Amino acid sequence: MPVLHFHVDNLKCGGCASTIRHRVQELSGVASVFVDPEADVVDVDHDGTVEHDQVAALLMRLGYPEHGSGGTFEKAKSFISCAIGRVKGED
């Protein structure tokens, strides 16, 4: 099974990881999502139909851009995504 690997910014905790897992898992063709907040890594196992740019764009919208590609706006969005993940109880 192919794997897409991302090194992302603004990944702070389990709440962030929860949001990323849930939202990326919603993409058609995604089999599983592994998020390591300590290493700032997101790995996406998929069926071969998922494009790197598709996942990268979603991560950017959530506030977790690929390392070095975001700014202040993405950092602010990551705090919201983090809070949502914590509210869902998966910290």
C-alpha positions as a Python dict, from the first residue, in 0.01 Angstrom:
ca = {
    (1, 'M'): (0, 0, 0),
    (2, 'P'): (148, 340, -96),
    (3, 'V'): (234, 588, 180),
    (4, 'L'): (249, 967, 159),
    (5, 'H'): (485, 1124, 414),
    (6, 'F'): (454, 1481, 542),
    (7, 'H'): (670, 1683, 781),
    (8, 'V'): (433, 1956, 903),
    (9, 'D'): (447, 2275, 1109),
    (10, 'N'): (228, 2371, 1409),
    (11, 'L'): (166, 2013, 1527),
    (12, 'K'): (155, 2056, 1904),
    (13, 'C'): (-38, 1780, 2075),
    (14, 'G'): (-285, 1494, 2063),
    (15, 'G'): (-568, 1736, 1985),
    (16, 'C'): (-388, 1843, 1669),
    (17, 'A'): (-320, 1479, 1582),
    (18, 'S'): (-686, 1389, 1635),
    (19, 'T'): (-808, 1662, 1400),
    (20, 'I'): (-557, 1561, 1132),
    (21, 'R'): (-644, 1191, 1161),
    (22, 'H'): (-1019, 1250, 1139),
    (23, 'R'): (-1009, 1499, 852),
    (24, 'V'): (-751, 1316, 636),
    (25, 'Q'): (-930, 984, 696),
    (26, 'E'): (-1239, 1141, 530),
    (27, 'L'): (-1056, 1162, 194),
    (28, 'S'): (-1161, 897, -54),
    (29, 'G'): (-891, 632, -94),
    (30, 'V'): (-725, 684, 245),
    (31, 'A'): (-679, 360, 438),
    (32, 'S'): (-512, 492, 754),
    (33, 'V'): (-343, 799, 897),
    (34, 'F'): (-53, 800, 1143),
    (35, 'V'): (31, 1127, 1320),
    (36, 'D'): (337, 1173, 1544),
    (37, 'P'): (314, 1512, 1723),
    (38, 'E'): (664, 1477, 1869),
    (39, 'A'): (825, 1433, 1526),
    (40, 'D'): (579, 1662, 1338),
    (41, 'V'): (508, 1376, 1098),
    (42, 'V'): (192, 1266, 917),
    (43, 'D'): (190, 941, 717),
    (44, 'V'): (-106, 852, 498),
    (45, 'D'): (-159, 495, 375),
    (46, 'H'): (-379, 493, 67),
    (47, 'D'): (-504, 286, -224),
    (48, 'G'): (-296, 464, -490),
    (49, 'T'): (-561, 719, -584),
    (50, 'V'): (-467, 988, -330),
    (51, 'E'): (-240, 1267, -451),
    (52, 'H'): (29, 1433, -237),
    (53, 'D'): (-101, 1779, -329),
    (54, 'Q'): (-455, 1684, -224),
    (55, 'V'): (-345, 1591, 129),
    (56, 'A'): (-101, 1884, 151),
    (57, 'A'): (-382, 2127, 62),
    (58, 'L'): (-607, 1980, 332),
    (59, 'L'): (-330, 2000, 590),
    (60, 'M'): (-270, 2363, 491),
    (61, 'R'): (-643, 2444, 530),
    (62, 'L'): (-637, 2286, 877),
    (63, 'G'): (-335, 2497, 976),
    (64, 'Y'): (-67, 2227, 944),
    (65, 'P'): (130, 2316, 630),
    (66, 'E'): (428, 2120, 510),
    (67, 'H'): (739, 2236, 692),
    (68, 'G'): (839, 2586, 586),
    (69, 'S'): (541, 2656, 359),
    (70, 'G'): (298, 2826, 601),
    (71, 'G'): (278, 3152, 785),
    (72, 'T'): (100, 3328, 1069),
    (73, 'F'): (-248, 3258, 930),
    (74, 'E'): (-187, 2881, 923),
    (75, 'K'): (-43, 2894, 1275),
    (76, 'A'): (-361, 3065, 1401),
    (77, 'K'): (-579, 2807, 1225),
    (78, 'S'): (-381, 2527, 1389),
    (79, 'F'): (-486, 2652, 1733),
    (80, 'I'): (-851, 2618, 1630),
    (81, 'S'): (-794, 2270, 1487),
    (82, 'C'): (-609, 2173, 1804),
    (83, 'A'): (-900, 2291, 2021),
    (84, 'I'): (-1152, 2099, 1809),
    (85, 'G'): (-944, 1784, 1847),
    (86, 'R'): (-931, 1830, 2224),
    (87, 'V'): (-1306, 1889, 2248),
    (88, 'K'): (-1363, 1560, 2069),
    (89, 'G'): (-1179, 1402, 2361),
    (90, 'E'): (-880, 1260, 2183),
    (91, 'D'): (-585, 1437, 2338),
}
